[in-house]
Amino acid sequence: IYFMLASQLIRAFFGPLVEFCNMWGSEKFTLKVIGTSSFLLIIVTLILVPRIGINGIGIAILINILSTTVLLAIHVYRRFNIVVGVTGLVRTSSKSLEH
């Protein structure tokens, strides 16, 4: 259960990246990322569940969400020059205070 909690915290930290990419014309890239990470989820689940049981599913989901989120965050930064997550809010806030 802690792995699932950690994965949801990661998604909350970075915000709605999938929706952002879909709204701004990156649907094909988003589809490739989600498709690849879903395939990775199946492979990791098949490897981990027989070895460590139900915790293997949690770890597989954590890897899936982490890989999807990191790839989409890198894409958003490279394409739109937007830093996502709490670090982006901190940078935005500090820049707005300077002006």
Backbone as numpy.savetxt, mean C-alpha at the origin, in Angstrom:
# Nx Ny Nz CAx CAy CAz Cx Cy Cz
-3.91 -11.94 14.19 -4.73 -10.74 14.19 -3.86 -9.49 14.19
-2.66 -9.57 14.78 -1.79 -8.40 14.81 -1.26 -8.05 13.43
-1.08 -9.06 12.59 -0.64 -8.80 11.22 -1.71 -8.05 10.43
-2.96 -8.42 10.65 -4.06 -7.74 9.97 -4.18 -6.30 10.47
-3.98 -6.09 11.76 -4.01 -4.74 12.33 -2.89 -3.89 11.73
-1.70 -4.47 11.64 -0.58 -3.74 11.06 -0.84 -3.38 9.60
-1.44 -4.29 8.85 -1.71 -4.00 7.44 -2.73 -2.88 7.29
-3.73 -2.84 8.14 -4.72 -1.76 8.07 -4.12 -0.43 8.51
-3.21 -0.45 9.45 -2.52 0.78 9.85 -1.67 1.33 8.72
-1.05 0.43 7.96 -0.26 0.87 6.80 -1.17 1.55 5.78
-2.31 0.94 5.50 -3.24 1.56 4.53 -3.75 2.90 5.03
-4.04 2.98 6.32 -4.52 4.25 6.88 -3.43 5.31 6.83
-2.18 4.92 7.04 -1.06 5.84 7.02 -0.90 6.49 5.65
-1.05 5.71 4.59 -0.84 6.23 3.24 -2.09 6.79 2.58
-3.25 6.52 3.11 -4.48 7.08 2.55 -5.01 6.30 1.36
-5.98 6.88 0.67 -6.66 6.18 -0.43 -5.88 6.25 -1.75
-4.78 5.54 -1.83 -3.93 5.58 -3.02 -4.60 4.98 -4.25
-5.31 3.88 -4.08 -5.96 3.23 -5.21 -6.98 4.17 -5.84
-7.78 4.79 -5.02 -8.79 5.72 -5.52 -8.14 6.93 -6.20
-7.07 7.45 -5.60 -6.38 8.59 -6.19 -5.83 8.24 -7.57
-5.16 7.10 -7.67 -4.60 6.70 -8.97 -5.69 6.47 -10.01
-6.80 5.89 -9.60 -7.90 5.66 -10.55 -8.53 6.97 -11.00
-8.61 7.95 -10.14 -9.23 9.22 -10.51 -8.34 10.06 -11.41
-7.03 9.87 -11.34 -6.12 10.73 -12.09 -5.45 10.02 -13.26
-6.09 8.98 -13.79 -5.65 8.39 -15.05 -4.61 7.29 -14.96
-4.44 6.70 -13.80 -3.46 5.61 -13.67 -4.15 4.26 -13.47
-5.28 4.07 -14.14 -6.05 2.84 -13.94 -5.28 1.60 -14.35
-4.58 1.68 -15.48 -3.85 0.51 -15.97 -2.71 0.14 -15.03
-2.00 1.14 -14.53 -0.92 0.86 -13.59 -1.49 0.26 -12.30
-2.59 0.83 -11.81 -3.21 0.32 -10.59 -3.66 -1.12 -10.78
-4.22 -1.44 -11.94 -4.64 -2.81 -12.23 -3.46 -3.77 -12.22
-2.33 -3.34 -12.81 -1.14 -4.19 -12.82 -0.61 -4.42 -11.41
-0.59 -3.37 -10.61 -0.08 -3.49 -9.24 -0.98 -4.41 -8.42
-2.28 -4.21 -8.49 -3.21 -5.03 -7.70 -3.20 -6.48 -8.20
-3.13 -6.67 -9.51 -3.06 -8.03 -10.05 -1.80 -8.75 -9.63
-0.67 -8.06 -9.69 0.59 -8.67 -9.29 0.62 -8.99 -7.80
0.14 -8.06 -6.98 0.15 -8.31 -5.54 -0.88 -9.37 -5.15
-1.95 -9.51 -5.90 -2.91 -10.59 -5.63 -2.29 -11.94 -5.95
-1.55 -12.01 -7.04 -0.83 -13.24 -7.38 0.20 -13.56 -6.30
0.91 -12.53 -5.83 1.87 -12.70 -4.75 1.18 -13.19 -3.48
-0.01 -12.68 -3.21 -0.78 -13.11 -2.03 -1.08 -14.61 -2.09
-1.49 -15.08 -3.25 -1.79 -16.51 -3.40 -0.55 -17.36 -3.18
0.57 -16.96 -3.78 1.81 -17.72 -3.66 2.29 -17.75 -2.21
2.33 -16.58 -1.57 2.82 -16.51 -0.19 1.88 -17.27 0.74
0.58 -17.21 0.51 -0.36 -17.96 1.33 -0.13 -19.46 1.20
0.07 -19.93 -0.03 0.32 -21.35 -0.24 1.62 -21.82 0.42
2.58 -20.93 0.52 3.85 -21.28 1.15 3.75 -21.23 2.68
3.14 -20.18 3.21 3.18 -19.96 4.66 2.13 -20.73 5.46
0.94 -20.91 4.92 -0.12 -21.55 5.70 0.24 -22.98 6.12
0.78 -23.82 5.25 1.14 -25.16 5.72 2.24 -25.15 6.79
3.08 -24.13 6.77 4.21 -24.09 7.70 3.85 -23.50 9.06
3.11 -22.36 9.06 2.84 -21.69 10.33 1.36 -21.50 10.63
0.51 -22.05 9.81 -0.92 -22.03 10.10 -1.59 -20.70 9.79
-2.54 -20.34 10.64 -3.37 -19.16 10.37 -2.58 -17.86 10.39
-1.48 -17.81 11.13 -0.64 -16.62 11.11 -0.03 -16.39 9.73
0.10 -17.45 8.95 0.61 -17.33 7.59 -0.30 -16.49 6.72
-1.60 -16.59 6.93 -2.56 -15.77 6.18 -2.38 -14.31 6.54
-2.23 -14.04 7.82 -2.03 -12.66 8.26 -0.75 -12.06 7.69
0.31 -12.84 7.69 1.58 -12.36 7.13 1.45 -12.15 5.63
0.76 -13.05 4.95 0.57 -12.91 3.50 -0.22 -11.65 3.17
-1.26 -11.37 3.95 -2.05 -10.14 3.73 -1.22 -8.91 4.01
-0.40 -8.96 5.05 0.49 -7.84 5.37 1.45 -7.58 4.23
2.05 -8.62 3.67 2.96 -8.47 2.53 2.21 -7.90 1.32
1.00 -8.38 1.09 0.18 -7.91 -0.04 -0.11 -6.42 0.09
-0.61 -6.01 1.22 -0.98 -4.60 1.40 0.26 -3.71 1.40
1.34 -4.17 2.01 2.57 -3.39 2.03 3.12 -3.20 0.63
3.17 -4.26 -0.16 3.70 -4.13 -1.52 2.82 -3.25 -2.40
1.51 -3.42 -2.31 0.60 -2.58 -3.09 0.74 -1.11 -2.71
0.75 -0.85 -1.43 0.81 0.53 -0.95 2.12 1.20 -1.31
3.23 0.50 -1.14 4.53 1.09 -1.45 4.65 1.38 -2.94
4.24 0.43 -3.78 4.33 0.65 -5.23 3.45 1.82 -5.68
2.24 1.91 -5.14 1.37 3.02 -5.52 1.87 4.35 -4.97
2.44 4.35 -3.79 3.00 5.58 -3.22 4.18 6.08 -4.06
5.03 5.17 -4.50 6.15 5.55 -5.37 5.62 6.11 -6.69
4.61 5.46 -7.24 4.02 5.93 -8.50 3.43 7.34 -8.35
2.70 7.58 -7.28 2.10 8.90 -7.05 3.19 9.95 -6.89
4.26 9.61 -6.20 5.34 10.58 -6.04 6.03 10.88 -7.36
6.31 9.84 -8.14 7.00 10.05 -9.42 6.14 10.76 -10.45
4.87 10.41 -10.51 4.02 10.97 -11.55 3.45 12.34 -11.19
3.06 12.52 -9.93 2.38 13.74 -9.53 3.20 14.60 -8.58
4.37 14.12 -8.16 5.23 14.83 -7.22 4.49 15.13 -5.91
3.75 14.16 -5.44 3.00 14.29 -4.19 3.54 13.25 -3.21
3.92 13.72 -2.04 4.36 12.81 -0.98 3.12 12.41 -0.20
2.83 11.12 -0.16 1.62 10.64 0.51 1.95 10.18 1.92
0.93 10.09 2.72 1.09 9.64 4.08 1.27 10.79 5.05
1.56 10.44 6.28 1.72 11.44 7.32 2.92 12.32 7.03
3.98 11.78 6.42 5.15 12.59 6.11 4.81 13.69 5.12
3.90 13.41 4.21 3.45 14.44 3.27 2.69 15.54 3.97
1.89 15.19 4.95 1.17 16.20 5.71 2.12 17.08 6.51
3.14 16.47 7.07 4.12 17.24 7.85 4.86 18.20 6.94
5.28 17.74 5.77 5.98 18.62 4.84 5.08 19.75 4.37
3.84 19.44 4.05 2.90 20.45 3.59 2.66 21.49 4.69
2.49 21.04 5.91 2.22 21.94 7.02 3.41 22.85 7.27
4.61 22.31 7.25 5.79 23.13 7.53 6.02 24.14 6.41
5.73 23.79 5.16 5.90 24.73 4.06 4.87 25.85 4.15
3.65 25.51 4.54 2.62 26.55 4.62 2.89 27.50 5.77
3.59 27.07 6.80 3.93 27.96 7.91 5.04 28.92 7.55
5.89 28.53 6.61 7.02 29.38 6.22 6.55 30.58 5.41
5.47 30.47 4.70 5.02 31.57 3.82 4.19 32.52 4.53
